[in-house]
Amino acid sequence: MSQETVKRTVLRSDEFTCPSCVAKIENKLNRLDGVEEAKVHFATGRIEVGHDRTKTSVEDLVGAVKEAGYKAEARAF
């Protein structure tokens, strides 16, 4: 994966109700083609994803979070 195509995206969600949400969302995101790393911060609702933007779009990330059962949207920080 080229460093030039790797992008760090931050998503936010206010729907986390328990720490088990973390593993569920991280597993879903990490299964996407092009995702290098997904980290969910339960306390802040922040989801950080390093991904190859030629393979995985922000919309793909938001869709994966939705498939896990949560609503999220892209944020600057």
N, CA, C and O atoms as a CHARMM CRD file, in Angstrom:
* protein
*
  308
    1    1 MET  N      0.83800  -1.16500   0.00000 PROA 1      0.00000
    2    1 MET  CA     0.00000   0.00000   0.00000 PROA 1      0.00000
    3    1 MET  C      0.89300   1.24100   0.00000 PROA 1      0.00000
    4    1 MET  O      1.75900   1.38200   0.86300 PROA 1      0.00000
    5    2 SER  N      0.69200   2.11300  -0.93600 PROA 2      0.00000
    6    2 SER  CA     1.48100   3.32600  -1.05000 PROA 2      0.00000
    7    2 SER  C      1.10100   4.33300   0.03500 PROA 2      0.00000
    8    2 SER  O     -0.07700   4.50200   0.35100 PROA 2      0.00000
    9    3 GLN  N      2.10400   4.99700   0.59900 PROA 3      0.00000
   10    3 GLN  CA     1.83900   6.00700   1.61500 PROA 3      0.00000
   11    3 GLN  C      1.08000   7.19100   1.01900 PROA 3      0.00000
   12    3 GLN  O      0.37700   7.90200   1.73600 PROA 3      0.00000
   13    4 GLU  N      1.22100   7.40400  -0.29400 PROA 4      0.00000
   14    4 GLU  CA     0.54600   8.53000  -0.94100 PROA 4      0.00000
   15    4 GLU  C     -0.96300   8.33600  -1.00900 PROA 4      0.00000
   16    4 GLU  O     -1.71200   9.31200  -1.04800 PROA 4      0.00000
   17    5 THR  N     -1.40300   7.11600  -1.02400 PROA 5      0.00000
   18    5 THR  CA    -2.84000   6.86600  -1.12400 PROA 5      0.00000
   19    5 THR  C     -3.47900   6.58300   0.22200 PROA 5      0.00000
   20    5 THR  O     -4.70300   6.49000   0.31800 PROA 5      0.00000
   21    6 VAL  N     -2.66000   6.44200   1.27800 PROA 6      0.00000
   22    6 VAL  CA    -3.20600   6.16900   2.59900 PROA 6      0.00000
   23    6 VAL  C     -3.69500   7.46900   3.22400 PROA 6      0.00000
   24    6 VAL  O     -2.99000   8.47700   3.25200 PROA 6      0.00000
   25    7 LYS  N     -4.91300   7.41200   3.71900 PROA 7      0.00000
   26    7 LYS  CA    -5.54900   8.58300   4.29700 PROA 7      0.00000
   27    7 LYS  C     -6.02700   8.23400   5.69700 PROA 7      0.00000
   28    7 LYS  O     -6.42900   7.10200   5.96400 PROA 7      0.00000
   29    8 ARG  N     -5.97900   9.21100   6.58100 PROA 8      0.00000
   30    8 ARG  CA    -6.49500   9.01300   7.93000 PROA 8      0.00000
   31    8 ARG  C     -7.83500   9.75100   8.01200 PROA 8      0.00000
   32    8 ARG  O     -7.90300  10.96300   7.81200 PROA 8      0.00000
   33    9 THR  N     -8.87300   9.01400   8.30200 PROA 9      0.00000
   34    9 THR  CA   -10.21400   9.59000   8.39400 PROA 9      0.00000
   35    9 THR  C    -10.72300   9.45700   9.81700 PROA 9      0.00000
   36    9 THR  O    -10.52300   8.43400  10.47100 PROA 9      0.00000
   37   10 VAL  N    -11.38100  10.50200  10.28300 PROA 10     0.00000
   38   10 VAL  CA   -11.99500  10.48600  11.60800 PROA 10     0.00000
   39   10 VAL  C    -13.50800  10.51200  11.43700 PROA 10     0.00000
   40   10 VAL  O    -14.06900  11.38000  10.76900 PROA 10     0.00000
   41   11 LEU  N    -14.14000   9.53900  12.05900 PROA 11     0.00000
   42   11 LEU  CA   -15.59800   9.49200  12.10500 PROA 11     0.00000
   43   11 LEU  C    -16.02400   9.74000  13.54400 PROA 11     0.00000
   44   11 LEU  O    -15.26100   9.50400  14.48100 PROA 11     0.00000
   45   12 ARG  N    -17.22700  10.20800  13.70200 PROA 12     0.00000
   46   12 ARG  CA   -17.78800  10.42100  15.04400 PROA 12     0.00000
   47   12 ARG  C    -19.13900   9.74100  15.15000 PROA 12     0.00000
   48   12 ARG  O    -19.92200   9.71300  14.20100 PROA 12     0.00000
   49   13 SER  N    -19.39200   9.19100  16.33600 PROA 13     0.00000
   50   13 SER  CA   -20.69000   8.59800  16.61300 PROA 13     0.00000
   51   13 SER  C    -21.05100   8.89000  18.06000 PROA 13     0.00000
   52   13 SER  O    -20.18800   8.87000  18.93800 PROA 13     0.00000
   53   14 ASP  N    -22.31300   9.15800  18.30500 PROA 14     0.00000
   54   14 ASP  CA   -22.76800   9.35800  19.69100 PROA 14     0.00000
   55   14 ASP  C    -23.70700   8.23300  20.10900 PROA 14     0.00000
   56   14 ASP  O    -24.51200   8.39300  21.02700 PROA 14     0.00000
   57   15 GLU  N    -23.59800   7.10200  19.43300 PROA 15     0.00000
   58   15 GLU  CA   -24.50700   5.98500  19.69800 PROA 15     0.00000
   59   15 GLU  C    -23.87600   4.84800  20.49300 PROA 15     0.00000
   60   15 GLU  O    -24.51100   3.81100  20.68100 PROA 15     0.00000
   61   16 PHE  N    -22.65100   5.01500  20.96000 PROA 16     0.00000
   62   16 PHE  CA   -22.01100   3.93300  21.70700 PROA 16     0.00000
   63   16 PHE  C    -22.63600   3.83800  23.09500 PROA 16     0.00000
   64   16 PHE  O    -22.72900   4.82600  23.82300 PROA 16     0.00000
   65   17 THR  N    -23.06000   2.63100  23.44100 PROA 17     0.00000
   66   17 THR  CA   -23.70000   2.45100  24.74000 PROA 17     0.00000
   67   17 THR  C    -22.90700   1.54700  25.66800 PROA 17     0.00000
   68   17 THR  O    -23.13700   1.55200  26.87700 PROA 17     0.00000
   69   18 CYS  N    -21.97100   0.76500  25.12300 PROA 18     0.00000
   70   18 CYS  CA   -21.18000  -0.13000  25.96000 PROA 18     0.00000
   71   18 CYS  C    -19.84900  -0.41200  25.26500 PROA 18     0.00000
   72   18 CYS  O    -19.74000  -0.25200  24.04900 PROA 18     0.00000
   73   19 PRO  N    -18.84400  -0.82900  26.02200 PROA 19     0.00000
   74   19 PRO  CA   -17.52500  -1.08400  25.43400 PROA 19     0.00000
   75   19 PRO  C    -17.50900  -2.19300  24.37600 PROA 19     0.00000
   76   19 PRO  O    -16.57400  -2.25200  23.57800 PROA 19     0.00000
   77   20 SER  N    -18.50200  -3.05700  24.35000 PROA 20     0.00000
   78   20 SER  CA   -18.51200  -4.11900  23.32900 PROA 20     0.00000
   79   20 SER  C    -18.69400  -3.54700  21.92600 PROA 20     0.00000
   80   20 SER  O    -18.39700  -4.21100  20.93300 PROA 20     0.00000
   81   21 CYS  N    -19.18500  -2.30800  21.85300 PROA 21     0.00000
   82   21 CYS  CA   -19.32900  -1.63800  20.54900 PROA 21     0.00000
   83   21 CYS  C    -17.96300  -1.50900  19.86600 PROA 21     0.00000
   84   21 CYS  O    -17.86800  -1.59500  18.64200 PROA 21     0.00000
   85   22 VAL  N    -16.92700  -1.30500  20.64800 PROA 22     0.00000
   86   22 VAL  CA   -15.58800  -1.04700  20.12400 PROA 22     0.00000
   87   22 VAL  C    -15.11300  -2.19500  19.24200 PROA 22     0.00000
   88   22 VAL  O    -14.75600  -1.98100  18.08300 PROA 22     0.00000
   89   23 ALA  N    -15.10800  -3.39800  19.77800 PROA 23     0.00000
   90   23 ALA  CA   -14.61500  -4.55900  19.02300 PROA 23     0.00000
   91   23 ALA  C    -15.48600  -4.83200  17.80200 PROA 23     0.00000
   92   23 ALA  O    -14.97600  -5.18700  16.73900 PROA 23     0.00000
   93   24 LYS  N    -16.78300  -4.66800  17.95100 PROA 24     0.00000
   94   24 LYS  CA   -17.71200  -4.92600  16.85100 PROA 24     0.00000
   95   24 LYS  C    -17.41400  -3.99700  15.66500 PROA 24     0.00000
   96   24 LYS  O    -17.36800  -4.44700  14.52100 PROA 24     0.00000
   97   25 ILE  N    -17.21500  -2.71900  15.93700 PROA 25     0.00000
   98   25 ILE  CA   -16.94800  -1.74700  14.86500 PROA 25     0.00000
   99   25 ILE  C    -15.54100  -1.92700  14.31100 PROA 25     0.00000
  100   25 ILE  O    -15.34600  -1.89500  13.09600 PROA 25     0.00000
  101   26 GLU  N    -14.56100  -2.11400  15.18800 PROA 26     0.00000
  102   26 GLU  CA   -13.18400  -2.30100  14.70700 PROA 26     0.00000
  103   26 GLU  C    -13.08500  -3.52700  13.80100 PROA 26     0.00000
  104   26 GLU  O    -12.43600  -3.47200  12.75700 PROA 26     0.00000
  105   27 ASN  N    -13.71300  -4.61400  14.18700 PROA 27     0.00000
  106   27 ASN  CA   -13.68100  -5.82600  13.35100 PROA 27     0.00000
  107   27 ASN  C    -14.32100  -5.58300  11.99000 PROA 27     0.00000
  108   27 ASN  O    -13.79400  -6.02700  10.96900 PROA 27     0.00000
  109   28 LYS  N    -15.43400  -4.89200  11.96700 PROA 28     0.00000
  110   28 LYS  CA   -16.13000  -4.61800  10.70300 PROA 28     0.00000
  111   28 LYS  C    -15.25900  -3.75400   9.79200 PROA 28     0.00000
  112   28 LYS  O    -15.13600  -4.03500   8.59900 PROA 28     0.00000
  113   29 LEU  N    -14.65500  -2.70400  10.35100 PROA 29     0.00000
  114   29 LEU  CA   -13.81800  -1.81000   9.53900 PROA 29     0.00000
  115   29 LEU  C    -12.54900  -2.51200   9.07300 PROA 29     0.00000
  116   29 LEU  O    -12.15400  -2.35800   7.91700 PROA 29     0.00000
  117   30 ASN  N    -11.91200  -3.27100   9.93800 PROA 30     0.00000
  118   30 ASN  CA   -10.65700  -3.93100   9.58200 PROA 30     0.00000
  119   30 ASN  C    -10.83200  -5.00900   8.51300 PROA 30     0.00000
  120   30 ASN  O     -9.84800  -5.43000   7.90500 PROA 30     0.00000
  121   31 ARG  N    -12.04100  -5.45600   8.27600 PROA 31     0.00000
  122   31 ARG  CA   -12.30500  -6.44500   7.22400 PROA 31     0.00000
  123   31 ARG  C    -12.42300  -5.80900   5.84400 PROA 31     0.00000
  124   31 ARG  O    -12.38500  -6.51200   4.83400 PROA 31     0.00000
  125   32 LEU  N    -12.56500  -4.48600   5.79000 PROA 32     0.00000
  126   32 LEU  CA   -12.68800  -3.81300   4.49300 PROA 32     0.00000
  127   32 LEU  C    -11.35500  -3.82900   3.76600 PROA 32     0.00000
  128   32 LEU  O    -10.30100  -3.62700   4.37000 PROA 32     0.00000
  129   33 ASP  N    -11.41100  -4.07200   2.46100 PROA 33     0.00000
  130   33 ASP  CA   -10.20900  -4.02100   1.62700 PROA 33     0.00000
  131   33 ASP  C     -9.65700  -2.59900   1.64800 PROA 33     0.00000
  132   33 ASP  O    -10.39100  -1.64200   1.40000 PROA 33     0.00000
  133   34 GLY  N     -8.38100  -2.46000   1.93900 PROA 34     0.00000
  134   34 GLY  CA    -7.74500  -1.15200   1.93900 PROA 34     0.00000
  135   34 GLY  C     -7.62000  -0.51200   3.30400 PROA 34     0.00000
  136   34 GLY  O     -6.94500   0.51000   3.43500 PROA 34     0.00000
  137   35 VAL  N     -8.24700  -1.07500   4.32700 PROA 35     0.00000
  138   35 VAL  CA    -8.13500  -0.51100   5.67600 PROA 35     0.00000
  139   35 VAL  C     -6.88900  -1.05900   6.34600 PROA 35     0.00000
  140   35 VAL  O     -6.72600  -2.27100   6.48400 PROA 35     0.00000
  141   36 GLU  N     -6.00600  -0.14900   6.76500 PROA 36     0.00000
  142   36 GLU  CA    -4.77800  -0.53800   7.47000 PROA 36     0.00000
  143   36 GLU  C     -5.03600  -0.73900   8.95500 PROA 36     0.00000
  144   36 GLU  O     -4.58000  -1.71200   9.55600 PROA 36     0.00000
  145   37 GLU  N     -5.78500   0.20800   9.53900 PROA 37     0.00000
  146   37 GLU  CA    -6.02500   0.14300  10.97700 PROA 37     0.00000
  147   37 GLU  C     -7.28300   0.92500  11.32700 PROA 37     0.00000
  148   37 GLU  O     -7.52500   2.00800  10.79500 PROA 37     0.00000
  149   38 ALA  N     -8.06400   0.37100  12.21400 PROA 38     0.00000
  150   38 ALA  CA    -9.24600   1.06500  12.72100 PROA 38     0.00000
  151   38 ALA  C     -9.17300   1.06500  14.23900 PROA 38     0.00000
  152   38 ALA  O     -8.92800   0.03200  14.86200 PROA 38     0.00000
  153   39 LYS  N     -9.39000   2.24000  14.82800 PROA 39     0.00000
  154   39 LYS  CA    -9.33300   2.36800  16.28200 PROA 39     0.00000
  155   39 LYS  C    -10.56900   3.13400  16.74000 PROA 39     0.00000
  156   39 LYS  O    -10.82400   4.24500  16.27500 PROA 39     0.00000
  157   40 VAL  N    -11.32600   2.54500  17.64200 PROA 40     0.00000
  158   40 VAL  CA   -12.52900   3.17500  18.17200 PROA 40     0.00000
  159   40 VAL  C    -12.26600   3.61100  19.60900 PROA 40     0.00000
  160   40 VAL  O    -11.77300   2.83800  20.43000 PROA 40     0.00000
  161   41 HSD  N    -12.60300   4.85800  19.89200 PROA 41     0.00000
  162   41 HSD  CA   -12.44600   5.41000  21.24000 PROA 41     0.00000
  163   41 HSD  C    -13.84400   5.52200  21.85200 PROA 41     0.00000
  164   41 HSD  O    -14.61300   6.42600  21.52700 PROA 41     0.00000
  165   42 PHE  N    -14.14900   4.58100  22.74300 PROA 42     0.00000
  166   42 PHE  CA   -15.48700   4.49200  23.31500 PROA 42     0.00000
  167   42 PHE  C    -15.89500   5.77400  24.04300 PROA 42     0.00000
  168   42 PHE  O    -17.00800   6.26200  23.85200 PROA 42     0.00000
  169   43 ALA  N    -15.02200   6.31400  24.86100 PROA 43     0.00000
  170   43 ALA  CA   -15.37700   7.45400  25.70100 PROA 43     0.00000
  171   43 ALA  C    -15.71000   8.71700  24.90600 PROA 43     0.00000
  172   43 ALA  O    -16.54000   9.52200  25.32900 PROA 43     0.00000
  173   44 THR  N    -15.06200   8.88500  23.75600 PROA 44     0.00000
  174   44 THR  CA   -15.26600  10.11300  22.97400 PROA 44     0.00000
  175   44 THR  C    -16.14400   9.90600  21.74300 PROA 44     0.00000
  176   44 THR  O    -16.58100  10.88000  21.13000 PROA 44     0.00000
  177   45 GLY  N    -16.40800   8.66400  21.37500 PROA 45     0.00000
  178   45 GLY  CA   -17.18400   8.40100  20.17200 PROA 45     0.00000
  179   45 GLY  C    -16.38000   8.60300  18.90100 PROA 45     0.00000
  180   45 GLY  O    -16.94500   8.69600  17.81100 PROA 45     0.00000
  181   46 ARG  N    -15.08200   8.67000  19.03500 PROA 46     0.00000
  182   46 ARG  CA   -14.19100   8.92600  17.90000 PROA 46     0.00000
  183   46 ARG  C    -13.75000   7.60200  17.26200 PROA 46     0.00000
  184   46 ARG  O    -13.39600   6.65200  17.96100 PROA 46     0.00000
  185   47 ILE  N    -13.77700   7.55500  15.94000 PROA 47     0.00000
  186   47 ILE  CA   -13.34900   6.37200  15.18800 PROA 47     0.00000
  187   47 ILE  C    -12.27400   6.83200  14.21600 PROA 47     0.00000
  188   47 ILE  O    -12.55000   7.62000  13.31300 PROA 47     0.00000
  189   48 GLU  N    -11.04900   6.34600  14.39300 PROA 48     0.00000
  190   48 GLU  CA    -9.93600   6.72300  13.52400 PROA 48     0.00000
  191   48 GLU  C     -9.62100   5.55100  12.59800 PROA 48     0.00000
  192   48 GLU  O     -9.46800   4.41200  13.04000 PROA 48     0.00000
  193   49 VAL  N     -9.52800   5.85500  11.30500 PROA 49     0.00000
  194   49 VAL  CA    -9.29300   4.79200  10.33100 PROA 49     0.00000
  195   49 VAL  C     -8.19200   5.21600   9.36200 PROA 49     0.00000
  196   49 VAL  O     -8.27700   6.27300   8.73600 PROA 49     0.00000
  197   50 GLY  N     -7.16300   4.38700   9.24400 PROA 50     0.00000
  198   50 GLY  CA    -6.14600   4.57100   8.21900 PROA 50     0.00000
  199   50 GLY  C     -6.51300   3.66600   7.05400 PROA 50     0.00000
  200   50 GLY  O     -6.61200   2.44900   7.21400 PROA 50     0.00000
  201   51 HSD  N     -6.71600   4.25900   5.87700 PROA 51     0.00000
  202   51 HSD  CA    -7.17600   3.44700   4.74700 PROA 51     0.00000
  203   51 HSD  C     -6.62000   3.96300   3.43100 PROA 51     0.00000
  204   51 HSD  O     -6.28600   5.13900   3.28400 PROA 51     0.00000
  205   52 ASP  N     -6.53400   3.04300   2.48000 PROA 52     0.00000
  206   52 ASP  CA    -6.12000   3.38100   1.12400 PROA 52     0.00000
  207   52 ASP  C     -7.33600   3.96900   0.41700 PROA 52     0.00000
  208   52 ASP  O     -8.31500   3.27300   0.14900 PROA 52     0.00000
  209   53 ARG  N     -7.25300   5.24500   0.12600 PROA 53     0.00000
  210   53 ARG  CA    -8.42800   5.92500  -0.43400 PROA 53     0.00000
  211   53 ARG  C     -8.76800   5.48500  -1.85400 PROA 53     0.00000
  212   53 ARG  O     -9.85000   5.79200  -2.35400 PROA 53     0.00000
  213   54 THR  N     -7.84300   4.76300  -2.51500 PROA 54     0.00000
  214   54 THR  CA    -8.17000   4.24100  -3.84600 PROA 54     0.00000
  215   54 THR  C     -8.99400   2.95600  -3.75400 PROA 54     0.00000
  216   54 THR  O     -9.60400   2.52700  -4.73300 PROA 54     0.00000
  217   55 LYS  N     -9.00500   2.35000  -2.56700 PROA 55     0.00000
  218   55 LYS  CA    -9.75200   1.10600  -2.37600 PROA 55     0.00000
  219   55 LYS  C    -10.98600   1.26900  -1.49400 PROA 55     0.00000
  220   55 LYS  O    -11.99300   0.58600  -1.68100 PROA 55     0.00000
  221   56 THR  N    -10.89100   2.19100  -0.52300 PROA 56     0.00000
  222   56 THR  CA   -11.98200   2.35100   0.43900 PROA 56     0.00000
  223   56 THR  C    -12.29000   3.82500   0.62700 PROA 56     0.00000
  224   56 THR  O    -11.41800   4.59700   1.02700 PROA 56     0.00000
  225   57 SER  N    -13.50800   4.21900   0.34500 PROA 57     0.00000
  226   57 SER  CA   -13.91500   5.61600   0.49200 PROA 57     0.00000
  227   57 SER  C    -14.45200   5.88400   1.90100 PROA 57     0.00000
  228   57 SER  O    -14.69600   4.95900   2.67500 PROA 57     0.00000
  229   58 VAL  N    -14.62800   7.15200   2.21000 PROA 58     0.00000
  230   58 VAL  CA   -15.22800   7.52300   3.49200 PROA 58     0.00000
  231   58 VAL  C    -16.64700   6.95600   3.57300 PROA 58     0.00000
  232   58 VAL  O    -17.08500   6.52000   4.63800 PROA 58     0.00000
  233   59 GLU  N    -17.35200   6.96400   2.46500 PROA 59     0.00000
  234   59 GLU  CA   -18.70600   6.41100   2.43900 PROA 59     0.00000
  235   59 GLU  C    -18.69100   4.91200   2.75900 PROA 59     0.00000
  236   59 GLU  O    -19.60100   4.40500   3.41500 PROA 59     0.00000
  237   60 ASP  N    -17.65200   4.20700   2.29200 PROA 60     0.00000
  238   60 ASP  CA   -17.51800   2.77700   2.62200 PROA 60     0.00000
  239   60 ASP  C    -17.34700   2.59600   4.13500 PROA 60     0.00000
  240   60 ASP  O    -17.91300   1.67600   4.72600 PROA 60     0.00000
  241   61 LEU  N    -16.55900   3.48700   4.75100 PROA 61     0.00000
  242   61 LEU  CA   -16.32300   3.39300   6.19700 PROA 61     0.00000
  243   61 LEU  C    -17.61500   3.64200   6.96900 PROA 61     0.00000
  244   61 LEU  O    -17.95900   2.89500   7.88500 PROA 61     0.00000
  245   62 VAL  N    -18.32200   4.70200   6.58600 PROA 62     0.00000
  246   62 VAL  CA   -19.59200   5.02200   7.24400 PROA 62     0.00000
  247   62 VAL  C    -20.57700   3.85900   7.06200 PROA 62     0.00000
  248   62 VAL  O    -21.31700   3.52000   7.98600 PROA 62     0.00000
  249   63 GLY  N    -20.58400   3.25500   5.88000 PROA 63     0.00000
  250   63 GLY  CA   -21.46600   2.12000   5.61500 PROA 63     0.00000
  251   63 GLY  C    -21.12500   0.90800   6.47200 PROA 63     0.00000
  252   63 GLY  O    -22.01800   0.19500   6.92800 PROA 63     0.00000
  253   64 ALA  N    -19.83800   0.67600   6.69100 PROA 64     0.00000
  254   64 ALA  CA   -19.42200  -0.46200   7.52600 PROA 64     0.00000
  255   64 ALA  C    -19.84700  -0.25200   8.97400 PROA 64     0.00000
  256   64 ALA  O    -20.28100  -1.18900   9.64300 PROA 64     0.00000
  257   65 VAL  N    -19.72100   0.97600   9.45100 PROA 65     0.00000
  258   65 VAL  CA   -20.16300   1.28000  10.82400 PROA 65     0.00000
  259   65 VAL  C    -21.67700   1.07700  10.92100 PROA 65     0.00000
  260   65 VAL  O    -22.17700   0.55200  11.91600 PROA 65     0.00000
  261   66 LYS  N    -22.38900   1.49000   9.89600 PROA 66     0.00000
  262   66 LYS  CA   -23.84300   1.32000   9.87300 PROA 66     0.00000
  263   66 LYS  C    -24.21700  -0.16100   9.88700 PROA 66     0.00000
  264   66 LYS  O    -25.15200  -0.56500  10.57800 PROA 66     0.00000
  265   67 GLU  N    -23.47500  -0.97500   9.11300 PROA 67     0.00000
  266   67 GLU  CA   -23.73100  -2.42000   9.10000 PROA 67     0.00000
  267   67 GLU  C    -23.49200  -3.04600  10.47300 PROA 67     0.00000
  268   67 GLU  O    -24.10100  -4.05800  10.82100 PROA 67     0.00000
  269   68 ALA  N    -22.59300  -2.42600  11.25100 PROA 68     0.00000
  270   68 ALA  CA   -22.33900  -2.92000  12.61000 PROA 68     0.00000
  271   68 ALA  C    -23.43800  -2.48600  13.57600 PROA 68     0.00000
  272   68 ALA  O    -23.49900  -2.95100  14.71400 PROA 68     0.00000
  273   69 GLY  N    -24.31600  -1.57600  13.09900 PROA 69     0.00000
  274   69 GLY  CA   -25.45700  -1.17700  13.92100 PROA 69     0.00000
  275   69 GLY  C    -25.38800   0.21100  14.50900 PROA 69     0.00000
  276   69 GLY  O    -26.15100   0.54600  15.41500 PROA 69     0.00000
  277   70 TYR  N    -24.46000   1.03900  13.99000 PROA 70     0.00000
  278   70 TYR  CA   -24.28500   2.37900  14.56500 PROA 70     0.00000
  279   70 TYR  C    -24.22500   3.42800  13.46200 PROA 70     0.00000
  280   70 TYR  O    -23.80600   3.14700  12.33900 PROA 70     0.00000
  281   71 LYS  N    -24.64400   4.62100  13.79800 PROA 71     0.00000
  282   71 LYS  CA   -24.57200   5.73500  12.85900 PROA 71     0.00000
  283   71 LYS  C    -23.29700   6.52000  13.14500 PROA 71     0.00000
  284   71 LYS  O    -22.96400   6.79300  14.29800 PROA 71     0.00000
  285   72 ALA  N    -22.58400   6.88100  12.06500 PROA 72     0.00000
  286   72 ALA  CA   -21.36300   7.67300  12.20800 PROA 72     0.00000
  287   72 ALA  C    -21.26200   8.63500  11.02600 PROA 72     0.00000
  288   72 ALA  O    -21.85900   8.41200   9.97300 PROA 72     0.00000
  289   73 GLU  N    -20.51300   9.68600  11.21700 PROA 73     0.00000
  290   73 GLU  CA   -20.27500  10.63100  10.12600 PROA 73     0.00000
  291   73 GLU  C    -18.84600  11.14100  10.21300 PROA 73     0.00000
  292   73 GLU  O    -18.23000  11.15900  11.27800 PROA 73     0.00000
  293   74 ALA  N    -18.33600  11.55800   9.04900 PROA 74     0.00000
  294   74 ALA  CA   -16.95700  12.06500   8.98500 PROA 74     0.00000
  295   74 ALA  C    -16.87900  13.42200   9.65200 PROA 74     0.00000
  296   74 ALA  O    -17.78100  14.24900   9.52500 PROA 74     0.00000
  297   75 ARG  N    -15.78400  13.63600  10.36600 PROA 75     0.00000
  298   75 ARG  CA   -15.51600  14.90400  11.04800 PROA 75     0.00000
  299   75 ARG  C    -14.06100  15.27400  10.85000 PROA 75     0.00000
  300   75 ARG  O    -13.22200  14.41100  10.58900 PROA 75     0.00000
  301   76 ALA  N    -13.76400  16.54900  10.97200 PROA 76     0.00000
  302   76 ALA  CA   -12.39300  17.01800  10.80900 PROA 76     0.00000
  303   76 ALA  C    -11.49400  16.55000  11.94300 PROA 76     0.00000
  304   76 ALA  O    -10.31500  16.27800  11.71800 PROA 76     0.00000
  305   77 PHE  N    -12.03000  16.45000  13.16800 PROA 77     0.00000
  306   77 PHE  CA   -11.24800  15.96200  14.31400 PROA 77     0.00000
  307   77 PHE  C    -12.14800  15.42100  15.38700 PROA 77     0.00000
  308   77 PHE  O    -11.66700  14.96700  16.42600 PROA 77     0.00000
